[in-house]
Amino acid sequence: MKLMKSSTTGFLAVPLLAALLLLAPRDVGAVTCVASELASCLPAMTSPAAPTTECCTKLKEQQPCLCGYLKDPTLRMYWSSPNAKKVANTCGIPYPIKC
């Protein structure tokens, strides 16, 4: 039963996170921060799955945006999660300690 409950929780988190990722783009220098471009990272952020190559590529492109995502009250709970930190580490991106 416990396995079913945790998979249901993950299943419910994906649509919520996807909706939150559709927030308006933000400019950070030469990078346009579009959280929805990181949709390929959702499976790795909501489960123990490893991030895909596409996820890591997009995350590297949007690395300057991570502090903005961490400061955004609607995205903070996802980007400050242990899985988000694991995704960043697996992709070779330093996770911002201070923003």
DRENTORKOL-3810 file (N, C-alpha, C; in nm, 4 decimals):
REM DRENTORKOL-3810
@n.u->0.0808; n.v->-0.1190; n.w->0.0000; ca.u->0.0000; ca.v->0.0000; ca.w->0.0000; c.u->0.0852; c.v->0.1255; c.w->0.0000
@n.u->0.1957; n.v->0.1232; n.w->0.0733; ca.u->0.2808; ca.v->0.2399; ca.w->0.0824; c.u->0.3352; c.v->0.2796; c.w->-0.0548
@n.u->0.3722; n.v->0.1816; n.w->-0.1366; ca.u->0.4232; ca.v->0.2081; ca.w->-0.2700; c.u->0.3182; c.v->0.2792; c.w->-0.3544
@n.u->0.1948; n.v->0.2359; n.w->-0.3451; ca.u->0.0878; ca.v->0.2968; ca.w->-0.4228; c.u->0.0683; c.v->0.4427; c.w->-0.3796
@n.u->0.0731; n.v->0.4681; n.w->-0.2499; ca.u->0.0540; ca.v->0.6038; ca.w->-0.1997; c.u->0.1630; c.v->0.6971; c.w->-0.2517
@n.u->0.2902; n.v->0.6557; n.w->-0.2479; ca.u->0.3975; ca.v->0.7429; ca.w->-0.2935; c.u->0.3915; c.v->0.7638; c.w->-0.4441
@n.u->0.3503; n.v->0.6630; n.w->-0.5213; ca.u->0.3394; ca.v->0.6829; ca.w->-0.6654; c.u->0.2224; c.v->0.7739; c.w->-0.6978
@n.u->0.1170; n.v->0.7690; n.w->-0.6186; ca.u->0.0035; ca.v->0.8596; ca.w->-0.6376; c.u->0.0458; c.v->1.0019; c.w->-0.6085
@n.u->0.1241; n.v->1.0217; n.w->-0.5040; ca.u->0.1726; ca.v->1.1554; ca.w->-0.4698; c.u->0.2565; c.v->1.2114; c.w->-0.5827
@n.u->0.3468; n.v->1.1311; n.w->-0.6365; ca.u->0.4295; ca.v->1.1751; ca.w->-0.7493; c.u->0.3458; c.v->1.2045; c.w->-0.8714
@n.u->0.2452; n.v->1.1210; n.w->-0.8947; ca.u->0.1561; ca.v->1.1395; ca.w->-1.0085; c.u->0.0816; c.v->1.2721; c.w->-0.9981
@n.u->0.0397; n.v->1.3084; n.w->-0.8785; ca.u->-0.0328; ca.v->1.4335; ca.w->-0.8578; c.u->0.0600; c.v->1.5546; c.w->-0.8639
@n.u->0.1856; n.v->1.5378; n.w->-0.8267; ca.u->0.2796; ca.v->1.6496; ca.w->-0.8266; c.u->0.3178; c.v->1.6916; c.w->-0.9681
@n.u->0.3198; n.v->1.5989; n.w->-1.0614; ca.u->0.3621; ca.v->1.6305; ca.w->-1.1980; c.u->0.2716; c.v->1.7344; c.w->-1.2638
@n.u->0.1381; n.v->1.7173; n.w->-1.2626; ca.u->0.0547; ca.v->1.8211; ca.w->-1.3251; c.u->0.0668; c.v->1.9562; c.w->-1.2551
@n.u->0.0800; n.v->1.9549; n.w->-1.1223; ca.u->0.0944; ca.v->2.0804; ca.w->-1.0491; c.u->0.2236; c.v->2.1502; c.w->-1.0875
@n.u->0.3332; n.v->2.0756; n.w->-1.0910; ca.u->0.4602; ca.v->2.1348; ca.w->-1.1286; c.u->0.4574; c.v->2.1822; c.w->-1.2731
@n.u->0.3962; n.v->2.1044; n.w->-1.3614; ca.u->0.3864; ca.v->2.1454; ca.w->-1.5018; c.u->0.3107; c.v->2.2771; c.w->-1.5139
@n.u->0.2039; n.v->2.2922; n.w->-1.4379; ca.u->0.1273; ca.v->2.4180; ca.w->-1.4417; c.u->0.2118; c.v->2.5338; c.w->-1.3905
@n.u->0.2893; n.v->2.5099; n.w->-1.2856; ca.u->0.3738; ca.v->2.6161; ca.w->-1.2307; c.u->0.4866; c.v->2.6544; c.w->-1.3260
@n.u->0.5313; n.v->2.5587; n.w->-1.4060; ca.u->0.6411; ca.v->2.5858; ca.w->-1.4981; c.u->0.5988; c.v->2.6739; c.w->-1.6155
@n.u->0.4709; n.v->2.6965; n.w->-1.6304; ca.u->0.4217; ca.v->2.7784; ca.w->-1.7406; c.u->0.4183; c.v->2.9267; c.w->-1.7056
@n.u->0.4870; n.v->2.9645; n.w->-1.6003; ca.u->0.4919; ca.v->3.1053; ca.w->-1.5610; c.u->0.5626; c.v->3.1887; c.w->-1.6670
@n.u->0.5412; n.v->3.3170; n.w->-1.6613; ca.u->0.5979; ca.v->3.4091; ca.w->-1.7599; c.u->0.7504; c.v->3.4010; c.w->-1.7633
@n.u->0.8088; n.v->3.4186; n.w->-1.8820; ca.u->0.9547; ca.v->3.4184; ca.w->-1.8953; c.u->1.0158; c.v->3.5374; c.w->-1.8222
@n.u->1.1395; n.v->3.5194; n.w->-1.7797; ca.u->1.2153; ca.v->3.6269; ca.w->-1.7150; c.u->1.3508; c.v->3.6367; c.w->-1.7819
@n.u->1.4018; n.v->3.7576; n.w->-1.7930; ca.u->1.5335; ca.v->3.7773; ca.w->-1.8527; c.u->1.6388; c.v->3.7887; c.w->-1.7429
@n.u->1.7468; n.v->3.7138; n.w->-1.7580; ca.u->1.8628; ca.v->3.7230; ca.w->-1.6695; c.u->1.9823; c.v->3.7381; c.w->-1.7618
@n.u->2.0237; n.v->3.8613; n.w->-1.7830; ca.u->2.1332; ca.v->3.8855; ca.w->-1.8762; c.u->2.0937; c.v->3.8398; c.w->-2.0147
@n.u->2.1754; n.v->3.7547; n.w->-2.0761; ca.u->2.1497; ca.v->3.7061; ca.w->-2.2115; c.u->2.0592; c.v->3.5827; c.w->-2.2114
@n.u->2.0232; n.v->3.5328; n.w->-2.0937; ca.u->1.9420; ca.v->3.4125; ca.w->-2.0825; c.u->1.7977; c.v->3.4519; c.w->-2.0548
@n.u->1.7053; n.v->3.3938; n.w->-2.1287; ca.u->1.5637; ca.v->3.4118; ca.w->-2.0995; c.u->1.5205; c.v->3.2935; c.w->-2.0144
@n.u->1.4756; n.v->3.3246; n.w->-1.8943; ca.u->1.4358; ca.v->3.2201; ca.w->-1.8002; c.u->1.2920; c.v->3.1786; c.w->-1.8271
@n.u->1.2781; n.v->3.0580; n.w->-1.8790; ca.u->1.1467; ca.v->3.0025; ca.w->-1.9072; c.u->1.1414; c.v->2.8678; c.w->-1.8360
@n.u->1.0769; n.v->2.8672; n.w->-1.7215; ca.u->1.0737; ca.v->2.7457; ca.w->-1.6400; c.u->1.0128; c.v->2.6277; c.w->-1.7143
@n.u->0.9197; n.v->2.6539; n.w->-1.8054; ca.u->0.8554; ca.v->2.5441; ca.w->-1.8781; c.u->0.9532; c.v->2.4690; c.w->-1.9687
@n.u->1.0670; n.v->2.5317; n.w->-2.0033; ca.u->1.1674; ca.v->2.4619; ca.w->-2.0839; c.u->1.2351; c.v->2.3495; c.w->-2.0056
@n.u->1.2139; n.v->2.3472; n.w->-1.8761; ca.u->1.2731; ca.v->2.2429; ca.w->-1.7930; c.u->1.1760; c.v->2.1280; c.w->-1.7671
@n.u->1.0712; n.v->2.1199; n.w->-1.8471; ca.u->0.9714; ca.v->2.0136; ca.w->-1.8308; c.u->1.0345; c.v->1.8747; c.w->-1.8422
@n.u->1.1416; n.v->1.8629; n.w->-1.9192; ca.u->1.2074; ca.v->1.7322; ca.w->-1.9321; c.u->1.2734; c.v->1.6888; c.w->-1.8012
@n.u->1.2845; n.v->1.7798; n.w->-1.7063; ca.u->1.3425; ca.v->1.7472; ca.w->-1.5753; c.u->1.2382; c.v->1.6999; c.w->-1.4743
@n.u->1.1106; n.v->1.7140; n.w->-1.5084; ca.u->1.0039; ca.v->1.6774; ca.w->-1.4145; c.u->1.0147; c.v->1.5349; c.w->-1.3618
@n.u->1.0353; n.v->1.4345; n.w->-1.4481; ca.u->1.0435; ca.v->1.2985; ca.w->-1.3947; c.u->1.1555; c.v->1.2820; c.w->-1.2920
@n.u->1.2681; n.v->1.3427; n.w->-1.3166; ca.u->1.3805; ca.v->1.3299; ca.w->-1.2241; c.u->1.3591; c.v->1.4112; c.w->-1.0966
@n.u->1.2808; n.v->1.5182; n.w->-1.1045; ca.u->1.2562; ca.v->1.6008; ca.w->-0.9869; c.u->1.1448; c.v->1.5453; c.w->-0.8992
@n.u->1.0602; n.v->1.4598; n.w->-0.9545; ca.u->0.9465; ca.v->1.4082; ca.w->-0.8792; c.u->0.9573; c.v->1.2594; c.w->-0.8483
@n.u->1.0693; n.v->1.1986; n.w->-0.8839; ca.u->1.0887; ca.v->1.0561; ca.w->-0.8570; c.u->1.2386; c.v->1.0287; c.w->-0.8510
@n.u->1.2759; n.v->0.9077; n.w->-0.8209; ca.u->1.4190; ca.v->0.8761; ca.w->-0.8179; c.u->1.4819; c.v->0.8548; c.w->-0.9564
@n.u->1.4097; n.v->0.8869; n.w->-1.0631; ca.u->1.4633; ca.v->0.8687; ca.w->-1.1988; c.u->1.5828; c.v->0.9611; c.w->-1.2223
@n.u->1.6738; n.v->0.9164; n.w->-1.3064; ca.u->1.7893; ca.v->0.9987; ca.w->-1.3425; c.u->1.7468; c.v->1.1034; c.w->-1.4462
@n.u->1.8091; n.v->1.2219; n.w->-1.4436; ca.u->1.7754; ca.v->1.3228; ca.w->-1.5440; c.u->1.8213; c.v->1.2796; c.w->-1.6827
@n.u->1.7459; n.v->1.3193; n.w->-1.7832; ca.u->1.7810; ca.v->1.2886; ca.w->-1.9216; c.u->1.8872; c.v->1.3858; c.w->-1.9707
@n.u->1.9453; n.v->1.3540; n.w->-2.0848; ca.u->2.0411; ca.v->1.4440; ca.w->-2.1475; c.u->1.9756; c.v->1.5773; c.w->-2.1800
@n.u->1.8511; n.v->1.5724; n.w->-2.2277; ca.u->1.7787; ca.v->1.6958; ca.w->-2.2592; c.u->1.7594; c.v->1.7816; c.w->-2.1343
@n.u->1.7262; n.v->1.7175; n.w->-2.0235; ca.u->1.7099; ca.v->1.7892; ca.w->-1.8976; c.u->1.8396; c.v->1.8610; c.w->-1.8604
@n.u->1.9498; n.v->1.7891; n.w->-1.8643; ca.u->2.0793; ca.v->1.8491; ca.w->-1.8267; c.u->2.1172; c.v->1.9633; c.w->-1.9203
@n.u->2.0913; n.v->1.9467; n.w->-2.0495; ca.u->2.1220; ca.v->2.0522; ca.w->-2.1466; c.u->2.0412; c.v->2.1778; c.w->-2.1153
@n.u->1.9119; n.v->2.1613; n.w->-2.0929; ca.u->1.8254; ca.v->2.2760; ca.w->-2.0623; c.u->1.8630; c.v->2.3389; c.w->-1.9284
@n.u->1.8964; n.v->2.2553; n.w->-1.8312; ca.u->1.9343; ca.v->2.3066; ca.w->-1.7005; c.u->2.0631; c.v->2.3884; c.w->-1.7085
@n.u->2.1576; n.v->2.3426; n.w->-1.7896; ca.u->2.2827; ca.v->2.4185; ca.w->-1.8087; c.u->2.2547; c.v->2.5520; c.w->-1.8765
@n.u->2.1634; n.v->2.5523; n.w->-1.9743; ca.u->2.1267; ca.v->2.6772; ca.w->-2.0417; c.u->2.0638; c.v->2.7759; c.w->-1.9442
@n.u->1.9858; n.v->2.7245; n.w->-1.8506; ca.u->1.9125; ca.v->2.8105; ca.w->-1.7585; c.u->1.9775; c.v->2.8205; c.w->-1.6205
@n.u->2.1019; n.v->2.7816; n.w->-1.6103; ca.u->2.1732; ca.v->2.7881; ca.w->-1.4823; c.u->2.1651; c.v->2.9265; c.w->-1.4180
@n.u->2.1790; n.v->3.0367; n.w->-1.4947; ca.u->2.1687; ca.v->3.1685; ca.w->-1.4310; c.u->2.0296; c.v->3.1979; c.w->-1.3742
@n.u->1.9317; n.v->3.1175; n.w->-1.4088; ca.u->1.7932; ca.v->3.1398; ca.w->-1.3651; c.u->1.7615; c.v->3.0714; c.w->-1.2332
@n.u->1.8469; n.v->2.9802; n.w->-1.1875; ca.u->1.8133; ca.v->2.8978; ca.w->-1.0716; c.u->1.7825; c.v->2.9798; c.w->-0.9471
@n.u->1.8569; n.v->3.0858; n.w->-0.9218; ca.u->1.8277; ca.v->3.1688; ca.w->-0.8042; c.u->1.6894; c.v->3.2325; c.w->-0.8163
@n.u->1.6538; n.v->3.2749; n.w->-0.9346; ca.u->1.5206; ca.v->3.3311; ca.w->-0.9554; c.u->1.4120; c.v->3.2294; c.w->-0.9289
@n.u->1.4353; n.v->3.1053; n.w->-0.9722; ca.u->1.3383; ca.v->2.9994; ca.w->-0.9472; c.u->1.3291; c.v->2.9694; c.w->-0.7970
@n.u->1.4429; n.v->2.9741; n.w->-0.7288; ca.u->1.4446; ca.v->2.9494; ca.w->-0.5848; c.u->1.3757; c.v->3.0616; c.w->-0.5071
@n.u->1.3803; n.v->3.1829; n.w->-0.5589; ca.u->1.3167; ca.v->3.2973; ca.w->-0.4922; c.u->1.1679; c.v->3.3080; c.w->-0.5240
@n.u->1.1247; n.v->3.2438; n.w->-0.6315; ca.u->0.9850; ca.v->3.2498; ca.w->-0.6729; c.u->0.9014; c.v->3.1624; c.w->-0.5789
@n.u->0.8045; n.v->3.2216; n.w->-0.5067; ca.u->0.7273; ca.v->3.1428; ca.w->-0.4106; c.u->0.6512; c.v->3.0255; c.w->-0.4726
@n.u->0.6153; n.v->3.0342; n.w->-0.5985; ca.u->0.5409; ca.v->2.9240; ca.w->-0.6608; c.u->0.6326; c.v->2.8115; c.w->-0.7095
@n.u->0.7610; n.v->2.8387; n.w->-0.7254; ca.u->0.8545; ca.v->2.7364; ca.w->-0.7734; c.u->0.9509; c.v->2.6886; c.w->-0.6654
@n.u->0.9679; n.v->2.7673; n.w->-0.5610; ca.u->1.0687; ca.v->2.7399; ca.w->-0.4572; c.u->1.0588; c.v->2.5987; c.w->-0.4011
@n.u->0.9368; n.v->2.5521; n.w->-0.3717; ca.u->0.9251; ca.v->2.4205; ca.w->-0.3078; c.u->0.9763; c.v->2.3078; c.w->-0.3979
@n.u->0.9716; n.v->2.3271; n.w->-0.5287; ca.u->1.0232; ca.v->2.2252; ca.w->-0.6199; c.u->1.1747; c.v->2.2365; c.w->-0.6358
@n.u->1.2232; n.v->2.3590; n.w->-0.6498; ca.u->1.3655; ca.v->2.3787; ca.w->-0.6744; c.u->1.4494; c.v->2.3629; c.w->-0.5495
@n.u->1.3880; n.v->2.3688; n.w->-0.4329; ca.u->1.4639; ca.v->2.3487; ca.w->-0.3103; c.u->1.4512; c.v->2.2050; c.w->-0.2591
@n.u->1.3887; n.v->2.1192; n.w->-0.3370; ca.u->1.3696; ca.v->1.9795; ca.w->-0.2961; c.u->1.5006; c.v->1.9007; c.w->-0.3090
@n.u->1.5129; n.v->1.7939; n.w->-0.2322; ca.u->1.6320; ca.v->1.7084; ca.w->-0.2441; c.u->1.6498; c.v->1.6528; c.w->-0.3862
@n.u->1.5396; n.v->1.6197; n.w->-0.4551; ca.u->1.5516; ca.v->1.5673; ca.w->-0.5912; c.u->1.6070; c.v->1.6731; c.w->-0.6864
@n.u->1.5685; n.v->1.7985; n.w->-0.6701; ca.u->1.6211; ca.v->1.9050; ca.w->-0.7556; c.u->1.7717; c.v->1.9190; c.w->-0.7351
@n.u->1.8144; n.v->1.9069; n.w->-0.6126; ca.u->1.9584; ca.v->1.9144; ca.w->-0.5830; c.u->2.0325; c.v->1.7968; c.w->-0.6463
@n.u->1.9703; n.v->1.6785; n.w->-0.6426; ca.u->2.0320; ca.v->1.5606; ca.w->-0.7052; c.u->2.0396; c.v->1.5773; c.w->-0.8564
@n.u->1.9354; n.v->1.6342; n.w->-0.9166; ca.u->1.9347; ca.v->1.6572; ca.w->-1.0616; c.u->2.0487; c.v->1.7517; c.w->-1.0983
@n.u->2.0601; n.v->1.8615; n.w->-1.0266; ca.u->2.1678; ca.v->1.9576; ca.w->-1.0545; c.u->2.3038; c.v->1.8900; c.w->-1.0406
@n.u->2.3235; n.v->1.8134; n.w->-0.9350; ca.u->2.4503; ca.v->1.7450; ca.w->-0.9118; c.u->2.4796; c.v->1.6448; c.w->-1.0232
@n.u->2.3812; n.v->1.5668; n.w->-1.0620; ca.u->2.3988; ca.v->1.4675; ca.w->-1.1684; c.u->2.4335; c.v->1.5358; c.w->-1.3009
@n.u->2.3750; n.v->1.6531; n.w->-1.3253; ca.u->2.4006; ca.v->1.7263; ca.w->-1.4495; c.u->2.5301; c.v->1.8076; c.w->-1.4437
@n.u->2.5978; n.v->1.8056; n.w->-1.3293; ca.u->2.7248; ca.v->1.8782; ca.w->-1.3169; c.u->2.7066; c.v->2.0280; c.w->-1.3015
@n.u->2.5948; n.v->2.0684; n.w->-1.2442; ca.u->2.5658; ca.v->2.2099; ca.w->-1.2252; c.u->2.5711; c.v->2.2403; c.w->-1.0765
@n.u->2.6493; n.v->2.3407; n.w->-1.0377; ca.u->2.6527; ca.v->2.3730; ca.w->-0.8953; c.u->2.5172; c.v->2.4274; c.w->-0.8503
@n.u->2.4659; n.v->2.3701; n.w->-0.7445; ca.u->2.3380; ca.v->2.4151; ca.w->-0.6898; c.u->2.3642; c.v->2.5428; c.w->-0.6099
@n.u->2.2878; n.v->2.6492; n.w->-0.6359; ca.u->2.3148; ca.v->2.7752; ca.w->-0.5661; c.u->2.2883; c.v->2.7628; c.w->-0.4161
@n.u->2.3884; n.v->2.7950; n.w->-0.3375; ca.u->2.3748; ca.v->2.7896; ca.w->-0.1914; c.u->2.3145; c.v->2.9196; c.w->-0.1403
@n.u->2.3633; n.v->3.0305; n.w->-0.1944; ca.u->2.3095; ca.v->3.1618; ca.w->-0.1576; c.u->2.2666; c.v->3.2337; c.w->-0.2836
@n.u->2.1536; n.v->3.2995; n.w->-0.2754; ca.u->2.1027; ca.v->3.3753; ca.w->-0.3909; c.u->2.0864; c.v->3.5212; c.w->-0.3526
END
